[in-house]
Amino acid sequence: MSTIVLAAFDDVALADHLADRLGAAAGEIESRRFPDEETYVRLLTPVADCDVILVGSLDRPDPKLARLLFLADAARDLGARKVGLVAPYLAYLRQDKRFKPGEAVTAPSFARVLSRAFDWLVTVDPHLHRYAALDEIYSVPATAMHAAPVVAQWIATRVARPLVVGPDRESEQWVAEVARAARAPYAVFEKARLGDTRVELRAPDLAPWRDRQPVLVDDVVSSGGTMIEALGLLARTGLPAATCVAVHALFAGDAQERLLAAGAREVATSDTIRHPSNRFSVLDRLADGVRAVSARTVQGRI
Ligand code: R5P
């Protein structure tokens, strides 16, 4: 029985890299839109009796979802044994609660859709806020790998005497691990969200760290509002210009330019989402995650 890795979207290099790391075969698909914008997909590589892994980041997920679901369904229809998903960035985790009456709670809705389509999934640092783990909403095995070791290594080699700074309490889960691995102190701000792009931050006393280089670390930069506010707050404390580090480079609109204009020394992200700011790679972590899943498959636990 063999394993075939397919790029669900346009990131063929990512799928090839993963196939290479796993000693699996890289397969091919064809996809296009009909003139009326319905989606056409075709698996060019035979998948009967194979394990299929679909690979693709789910940033800007809405136009991608139809293709992903059709590919998974086609793979099963064509005889694939198991169909797994490697989504370096996993979408739809922010709405984990009904804040206003009548709102859709999209995190569990999306999880139900993907759990019906796939036998397992592997991702990197999902945005978990009110959930402790993905398996609270995913009914198939869902493995979260962590970028902290590669983030810490990048910081340790690039920034002298770093102070790792998390812009909000949620970020403490990443920031504490990064700081420990980079052998640096850390501080965490308090954040109140005022809207989709506006936040208010409060900093603890940073006076003991005046001789340190601040490095803001968060899981995602989306509108950039959080990091921009944090840069302003750090500047007012008299610390040197901060480096901004995020795992997932969502960067809505001109967020990266606005971060640099707000005084960021450098903006660095991982390659979960392809972007000019990518400085460190989590692909080996993803391969480790898939290997762990494969071991469970062999043991018959998936
Ligand atoms: C929030 O809880 C996250 O960890 C990020 O801080 C947030 O999603 C970043 O979003 P934005 O760039 O739009 O402020």
Residues whose N, C-alpha, C, O or C-beta is under 5 A from the ligand:
A	BS01	R5P	E170 D196 D218 D219 V220 V221 S222 S223 G224 G225 T226
